[in-house]
Amino acid sequence: MVKYSSRTLNRTFAALADPTRRRILAHLARGDKCVTHLAKPHAMSLPAVSKHLRVLEKAGLLRRRRYGRVHEIRLDAKPLRQAAQWVEEYRKFWQGSLDRLADYLEKQNRPLEKRKTK
């Protein structure tokens, strides 16, 4: 199993827990945006959107560049890839465990089926 930083995973999943932050990431997936452009679709103040952006930034999910007074935001998908890999490892583990359980239960039911047919 690959080692993951629990701090990074915790911050990534905490950032993804909020629907506003997920919508912001979806907008950024289409390209770099300035803060005011990201704030437009949300019924909240610019400072409130900035707080969401800081959470995403601390999680490493976005990068900010300043051009004078304009802050341009860019998606950084590396933490998302790490979280997806972490989830995938556990999916494989549980899928394998459930497959083994299904095989075991099938073997346990075979003697009963043979007895019923006699």
ChimeraX attribute file (.defattr): number of C-alpha atoms within 10 A of each C-alpha:
attribute: neighborCount
match mode: 1-to-1
recipient: residues
	/A:1	6
	/A:2	7
	/A:3	6
	/A:4	12
	/A:5	8
	/A:6	9
	/A:7	9
	/A:8	16
	/A:9	17
	/A:10	13
	/A:11	19
	/A:12	22
	/A:13	14
	/A:14	14
	/A:15	23
	/A:16	19
	/A:17	11
	/A:18	11
	/A:19	10
	/A:20	16
	/A:21	19
	/A:22	15
	/A:23	15
	/A:24	20
	/A:25	22
	/A:26	12
	/A:27	16
	/A:28	18
	/A:29	14
	/A:30	10
	/A:31	11
	/A:32	17
	/A:33	18
	/A:34	16
	/A:35	17
	/A:36	14
	/A:37	12
	/A:38	21
	/A:39	17
	/A:40	12
	/A:41	12
	/A:42	14
	/A:43	9
	/A:44	10
	/A:45	10
	/A:46	15
	/A:47	10
	/A:48	12
	/A:49	20
	/A:50	15
	/A:51	12
	/A:52	17
	/A:53	24
	/A:54	16
	/A:55	18
	/A:56	24
	/A:57	20
	/A:58	14
	/A:59	22
	/A:60	19
	/A:61	22
	/A:62	21
	/A:63	17
	/A:64	17
	/A:65	11
	/A:66	10
	/A:67	7
	/A:68	6
	/A:69	6
	/A:70	12
	/A:71	15
	/A:72	17
	/A:73	20
	/A:74	20
	/A:75	22
	/A:76	18
	/A:77	14
	/A:78	12
	/A:79	18
	/A:80	17
	/A:81	11
	/A:82	17
	/A:83	17
	/A:84	11
	/A:85	14
	/A:86	16
	/A:87	12
	/A:88	12
	/A:89	13
	/A:90	12
	/A:91	12
	/A:92	11
	/A:93	12
	/A:94	12
	/A:95	12
	/A:96	12
	/A:97	12
	/A:98	12
	/A:99	12
	/A:100	12
	/A:101	12
	/A:102	12
	/A:103	11
	/A:104	11
	/A:105	11
	/A:106	11
	/A:107	11
	/A:108	11
	/A:109	10
	/A:110	10
	/A:111	10
	/A:112	10
	/A:113	10
	/A:114	9
	/A:115	8
	/A:116	7
	/A:117	6
	/A:118	5
